């Protein structure tokens, strides 16, 4: 059973300002939740194999393989502003003071 001191400690950690009625309700709710965990602890799981996840995960992404790069002329043609030395100038995205 959860006592009042534990409820006060949890409320302080969560920065909650609880009324006495809310404290009593929280104490009852948390006591009930811990009771459910006690019930789960009583279940015989001797023949059950442990598992990491309830569903087997499969990587659906393609392999990251290097491919051909775009020609510089294509990239500079698509750029907002290209420099004679092949660099690209883009609009500022970060404000400075």
Secondary structure, 3 states (H helix, E strand, C coil): CCCHHHHHHHHHHCCCCCCHHHHHHHHHHHHHHHHHHHHHHCCCCCCCCCCCCCCCCCCCCCCCCCCCCCCHHHHHHHCCEECCCCCEECCCCCCCC
